Amino acid sequence: MGLNIIVEDSTSLGRIDMTLKFNGQVYIFEFKVVELTPEGKALQQIKDRNYADKYQALNQVIHLIGVEFSKETRNIVGFEAETMSSLSSKTTPPQK
């Protein structure tokens, strides 16, 4: 299928929970467990630690994806995604 999945992907500032390279694009995932409500910390960690920098040289579109799970229900309670061009460090929120 052409999927390249890397878990615990090391960078100079930490570890990306999961990186998926597929169809000429890069998907960077960060997973967090929260008490009850989403806090937005998963996506923020990707940005704060500049995880996408590792893949900028590939000249591919990079998707930043933060997923938060409830500690109590063990279900997804938060999901945020942004897309950035490999030629720019600016992120674009998903279109509604």
Buried (B, 14 or more C-beta within 10 A) or exposed (E): EEEEEEEEBEBEEBEBBBBBBEEEBBBBBBEBEBEEEBBEBBBBBBBEBBBBEBBBEEEBBBBBBBBBBBEEEEEEBBEBBBBBBBEEEEBEEEEE
